[in-house]
Amino acid sequence: MASVPPPRSALEADTTAAFPYSIPPGFDAAVRHSIRGALAILDADPGFYRCMDDIPTYALGVLALYLHATDRLYHRGLQEAARDLFSAGRATAVLARMQSAGLIVPRDDFRSGRQRRYAPEPAMIEAYRTCYRIELESLSLIDPRVGRLVQTYDDPAVFEDIVGFLARRHLAAATLDQELIDPLGGIGAHSMGLMLAYALAEAAFQAGFDRPEGEVSVNITHLARRLGVSRTHARRLLKRLHDAGLTTVGDKTGVLVLNPAFADGFALYFLGMFTTLMAAVEHRIS
């Protein structure tokens, strides 16, 4: 058993602290590893995140992978996996959203009286595998037990177990509390919102700050090009952060101030993500 506490205990509230959650040893290094890994992929392939460019689409992708692994990636199979909590209409809408988002493709031709089956897009599978590898590597900096799992990650069963655990959590929730999974002004629900937050955090670290807060230089044209979005969309994301009180416009042109609330929200996001992933790891190794 590792002496470093797993991130599950890190979410225990400390109401006497300014930031009321315990930060486990290795957390800062894990966050930086996640940011570097994610942005390195983005810089190498701007279209890499098209199948998971916002939190709702990401959740649909996890569900699609789970349904595929359990041979339920079709209309009735989705209802069965959701224990009939999904109506026929909702199941149809979910499959349509998966297909329009480029997550799945028809596996066979439609025939009257027979439900069409689907398969995940191969590029989507590889994207999720790559992203989970990065996050597991990050998590190993908090709990060394995860490092042993990373060493066996090429075994397809490891990836399928993690995806299955996360998908069952999604299906068990009647609704997803956006504030719990996206404490950054809701930008995670918008295309490339989280990647924009990652880029701002990276700029703060490169400026020498220990946390993602303080003055950073922002070039809208460069930022939009990096994210693969329009300048208008990038400005809207920045405005959402500003309206949520997470950032302030600097005194100089092209300068943005990341407020302490941005750093706290960023830490809370990663605490939640690492905790959920650690629960999947615990399930795998137990």
N, C-alpha and C positions, 0 to 999 in steps of 0.2 A: 504494500500500500504506500502510495506516494505521501511524503510529508507535506507537500503543498496542497492546500485545500482546493477541491474542485470548485468551479464557478457556481455550482448550485447554492453553496453557502454564501456566495458573494452577494446574493440578492436579499439577504437579511437586513432589514432596515435599521439604521442607527439614527434615531430622531434628533440626536444632539449634534449631528454633523451638518455642515452647510449642504453637502451632497449626501443625502441620507441612505447611502448604500456602501457596503464594504467593497473595496477594490482588492482582488486577490493578487498575490505576488505574480509577476510575469504578465500582468494584464496589459500594461502599456506597450511592452514589446510585442505582444500578440496583436494588438490593434494596429501597430505600425506595420507588422508583417502582412496583415490582411489588406491594408491600404496599398502597400507597395505591390503586392501580388495582383490585386484587382486592376490597378491603374496600368501596370505593365502589360497586362493582357489587352486592355482598352487601347493603349498606344500602339500595340503590335497589330491589332485587328479591331478597328472602330465598330464593326458590325457584330462583334462577339456577343454583346449583351442584348441583341434584338429579341431574343426569346425569353428574357427575364429583366426587361428594362424598368419594371416597376414592381412593387410588392404584390399586387393582385395577380399579375401575370406569372410572377415567380411561384406563387402558391398553386396556380393552375398547373404549372409545369411539374411540380412535385406530385400533385394528384395524378397527372397523366402517367408519369413514370411508375407510380404505385399500381395504378389500374393495369398498365401493361404487364408488369411483373406478376400480377395475380390473374392474368388473362380475363380482365374485366373492362377493357377499354372499348366498350360499346354501350348503347343506351341502357339496357336493362342491367348490365354489369355495374354501371355507375350507381344506379339506384340501390342495387344490392350492397355495394360497398358502403354506401351512406345509410344502410339499414332502413331504406325506404323513407328517409327524411326528405329526400328530394322528390318533388312531384315529377311527372313525366315531362311537363313543360320546362321545369328548371333543369332537368337532366339534358334536354335538347339544347337549351340555351348554353349550358356549360360546355358541351361538346362543340357547339358552334363557335364559342369564344376561343376554345383551345385551337380549333382549326384556323380561325382568322388571325390568331396570334402567331401562327407558324409553329405551334407545338406538336401537332399531330397531322397525319395524312391518312386518307382512306387506305385500308389494307386490301380491300376487295371491292368489287362492283356491287352497287345496290341492286337487290332483287326483291320483288314484291313478296311480302310475308317473311322476310328474313332481315334481321338487324345488321346494319353495316358495322364492321369492325374496323378499328383504327390502330395505327402504330405511331410511336413517337418519331419525330424527325431525327435522323441520325446526328445532325449538328447539335440539336438540342440536348441529346443524351451526353455528348462529349462536353458541352458547355457546363452542364450541371456537375458532371464528374470532376471537371477541372476546378470549378469553384469550391466544391466540397473538399477537395484535396487541400486547397489553400487554407480554408478555414480550419481543417483538422490540424494542419501544420501549425497554424496560429495557436490553436487550443493546446497543442503539445507543449507550448512554452508556459502554460499555466499548470497543466497536469501531465507529468511525464508518461503516464499510462497511455495517453493518446498516441504518443510516438510509436509505440508498438503496433497500434492499429494502422497508423500511416504506412508502416513497413509492409503490411498485408493488403494495402488498399487496391492493388491490382486484381485481387480476387473479386469477381463480380458480386459475390454474395455480400461483401462488406458494404458496397455502395447500395445494393438493393435493400439491405436491412436498415440502413440509415434513412433512405428515402421512405421506406414503408412506415417506420416509426413516426417520421415527421408528417406524412400524409394522414395517418390515423389521428394524429393530434388535430390537424385541420378539420377532418370530418367530424371529430367529436365536439367541435366548437360550433354553437348555433350561429354566432357571428364572430368576426375578427375585430377585436378592439384596436382600432387604428392607432390610438395614442400609446398603446403598450408596445406595438411592434414598430412604430415610427414616431418617436418623440422629437422629431426635427421639423416641426411645423407642417407635417403632412406631405412633405415633398416626395416621400417614398412612393406615394400613390401616383406620381406623375413620371412620365418617361425620363429616364436617366437622372432622376432627382437625387437618389442616393450616391450615384457616381459624382454628381456635382458637389455634394457634401464631402465625399472622399477627397476630391481635388482641392477643396478649400482647406481641409485638415492637412493635406500634404503640404500646401503652401505655408501653413503655420509652422509645421515641423521644420521645413526648409529654412524658414526665417529664424529658427533657433528657439522657438517656444516649446516648453515641455508639454503643454496641452494644446489642443486645437482652439486657441483663442488669441486675440491680439490683432494688430494690423497686418493685412496681407494685400499684395498687389493682385488686381483682377483685370485681365484684358478680356472683354466680352467676346471679341472676335475669336481670339485664340481658344477661350474656354468652350465656346459653342462648337468650333471645329473639332476640338478634342473629343467632345461628347457626341458628335454627330447629330447635333440638333441646330435649329435656327437660333439666331441671336435673340429674336423675340421670345422664344421659349426659355432660353437661358436667363433672360431678364425677368421673366415671370417667376422662375424658380427662386431667383435671388430676392425678388419682391416678397415671395411667400415667407422666406426666412426672416426678412426685415419686419414684415407685418406680425410675425410670431414673437418678435422681440429677441431674436437670436443673433441678429447682426445689426450694425449701424453703419451708415455711410461715413467714410472718413473725411477729414478736412481737405485732403488732396485728391485730385482727379485720379480715378483708377485704384483708389485705396478703399478697402472694406475692413471694418472692424468686426471680428468674431467675438461676440460677447461671452462672458462666462456661461450663460445659459446654453450657448451652442456647444461648448465643451461638455457641459453636464448632459445635454441631450444625446450627444455623440457617445459618451460613456454609457449612458443608459441603453442606447440601441445595441451596443456591442455586448453589454452584460446580458441583455435579453437573448441575443443571438447565440452567444457562447453557452449560456445556460441551457437553452433548448437543444443545441447540438450535443452538449455534454450528456444530457438525458438520453439522447439517441446512442451515444457511445456506451454509457452505462448499461443500456438495454442489450447492446451487442456483446459486451464482454462479460455480462453476468451469467 
